[in-house]
């Protein structure tokens, strides 16, 4: 199935520490791929905002995305965005940033627990790591983030599973977290925030979206209406990757529209 309104609201330029291509090159690639709208959402890790030089990243990224938006005006919808990592670990800094920068779209994410490295870098083959306890703490922080609610969409709700399950093949009984996941989803709905359908897992060992079909169905069942979609691309070739499969999954779960954010306000775009 091919879709005409391909929207990719989670991408990274070389202003992200793990990004690889310039904003202008990514914009050009998105246009050539026939993508209708793209948000450039570079990493701003709020628990290391100043000592990790993310304050400088924020300015550089904002400037370059605004320049690309001007260059592609009328050809491609470009949203000036940011992925705020661990925003609730330093709410004052996070809120000051959001008061200062006029973003179109803000992603809320948790990549690491306080004083612990990103799940991406952890060696889950180490039997001394109680990954179920880490997941419990992770979902507690996801709930706190949903309650803070100063973002637009909650990113990759099951992020640690990319590595625990996908890369290390560990078994995770997700039923143990169903209650808190429900609470997170209900909080998003109450606060009129979106849930992100992140398609990166489709090209990674885990092989599924984040969240997967079961959580997406539950979100719909609980009354969820706002859904964003993003490839989490860190390379130009991954722009739009998996969005078509993500749309098929969204339709299967009862969603017929996707949210596109401009000036922090969602517009619902028909999937078909």
Order of alpha helices (4+ residues) and beta strands (2+ residues): beta-alpha-beta-alpha-beta-alpha-beta-alpha-beta-alpha-beta-alpha-beta-alpha-beta-beta
